[in-house]
């Protein structure tokens, strides 16, 4: 797992350790690790040395709809975990808000267009 820098860490806000992610999703911790391998979730090692997932990636007891596709797209564009995290949580005046907030608000098509444009 990638380590995130202090600035990107502060952009995210609330973080969840993997056991808490498992509790919120009502799945075993092994399933959370599989979700990470499948790029349905993204976790990074925080400056305190612990692996965590942004709370913004969860909507109640499920993963934010559309997150998986955007994570795959960012990986295809060459982003590592920490770069993807920084991009998802950096405010963009033209969206408005952050890409992750736009995804959560069901505006993922525009977010994915912007992610695709990064590859060119």
N, C-alpha and C positions, 0 to 999 in steps of 0.2 A: 504494500500500500504506500501511496505517496504521502509525504509529509507536507503539511500546509504551512505557509508563512504567517506571521503574526497579523499582517494587514488583511490578508484574505480571511483569516480566522475571525477577525473582528467584523467583517462584512456579513458573515453568516448569522450571527446572533445566537439563537438557541441551538444547542447541540444535544444529541441523544447518544448515550453509550449503547452498544449493540444489545445488551440484555433488555434495556428499556424499549428499543425498537421491536424486539421480539414480543415483549409484553403488549405494546400498542397494536401490533399486527396479529396478536394471538397465535403466534407460531413459535416453534422451538428455535433456539439460537442457531442451530445448524441450517435451518431454512433461511434465516437472515444472511448467513454466509453464502448460501447458494444464490440468493437474490443479488448479492454483491458480485459474485462471479459471473452471473448472467447479465450484469450491467442494468439491472432493474432498479438498483439503488447504488449510491456512491458514498463511500466512506473514505476518510483520510485520517492520518495520524496528526493529532493536534499538537501545539507546542508543549503541552503537558505530557506528551508521550502516549496518550490514549487514543484508540481508534473510535471514531464517532461519525454519526450521520446527522446532517442538518434536520432539525424538526420540521422545517418548511417542506421537506420531501414527503411528509405524511399528512394525510387529510383524514382525521379521525383514525379509524382502524384500517386504513388502506394507503397504498402509495398513490401520490398525486397522479391522476390520469395524464398520460402523455409524457411523463418524465423519461420513461425507458427509451422512447424513440429519440428524444433530444440527446440523451446520454450516448446512444449509439452514434448519432450524427457527429457529436463533438469528438468522439474517439476516432471516427473515420476522418475527421479534419486534422487529426494529429494531436489533439489535446490530451495531456495526462490528467490524472485525477485532480490535482491541485489547480491546474489551469482551468479545467472545466468548472470546478467549484467557484473559482474567482469570477469567471465569465457569467455564470448563472446568478451570482449575487451582486454584480456590479450594476448600479443604476444606469438606465439608458433613457434619456429624455424623450426619444422618439417612440418608445413603447406605450406609454410611460411606465416608469417603475423598473423593476429588475426582471430579467428573463424568467426566473423561477416564479415570481408573482404573476407574470403573464400566463405561464403554463397553468398555474393553479386556478386562474380565472378563465380557463378554457380558450386562451388566445395562443395556443401552441403553434399554430400554422405560421404565424408571423415570426415567432421565436425561431422555428426551424428554418425559415427562409434566411434569417440573419446568420444562423449557424452555418448553413450551406455556403453563404457568401464568404465566410471566413476562409474557406478552402481554396478560393480562387483569387 
